[in-house]
């Protein structure tokens, strides 16, 4: 199963929004348990989204290098030598 870069970035964005939602909830309803959840779970989820995004960048760069390698045309052979003028 191949993971596309677009799906990875979209999933990273959704996970980022979940982490931001956790942090917003802890600000709107400042209870100790929500603060602890935002600081620990929110940071973990945010770190996961960053890792997914960096993985997407690495996969995209790797695919770009592969495409460049396929586009390379071998050099033309050298022209035949010209006979000396008499």
N, C-alpha and C positions, 0 to 999 in steps of 0.2 A: 504494500500500500504506500503510495507516494503522497506526501503532504505538500500541497501547493503553498507558495509564499503568500498568496492573497488570503487564503484561509487562516494561515498562521498569524498574519497581521490583524485580521478581523477578530480572531479569538483573543489575541493580546489586547486589543482595544476593549473588548467586552470585559475581560478580567480587570483591566485598569479601571473601568467604570464601576465595577463591583467594589474595588478597593476604595475608590473615592467615595462611594455611597456609604461604606462603613465609617469612613472618617467624618463625613458630613453628619451622620446620625449621632456620632459621639459629640459633635459640637452643638447640635440642636437640642439633644437631650443629654446634658452633662451628668451622667451617672457614672460611678466608678467602674462598674462592670463593662459598660459600653466603651469607656476610655481604654480599659485594658484590652478589650477586643479590637478596638481600632488600632492600638499601638502594636499589638502582636499579630493578629490575623491580617489586618490591613497592610502591614509592612510585608508580611509573607506573601500575600496575594499580589501586592505591587512588585515585589521582587520577581515573582513568577512571570508576571506580564513583561517585565524588562527582559528576562531570560528568553521568553518566546520571541520578542521583537528582535533581539540580537541574533537568535537562531535564524529568523527569517532573513535578516541582512546577510548572514554568512551563506545561507543557501542561495540567495539571489546572486551574490558575488561569485559563488562557485558555478552557477549556471551560466553567468556571463562569460567566465573564463572558458567554459566548455564550448560555448557558441563561437567565441573568438578563435579557438583552436580549429573548429570545423571550417571557419571562413578563410583560413590561411591557404593561399594558393602557392604551390611550389614554384620556385624561381624558374624562369625560362633558361634553356640551355644556352651557352655562349655561342655567338655567331662563328661560322667557320672562318679559319684564317684566310686572309687575302694574299694571293700569290704576289711575289715581288714583281715590280715593273721592270721590263727589259729595256 
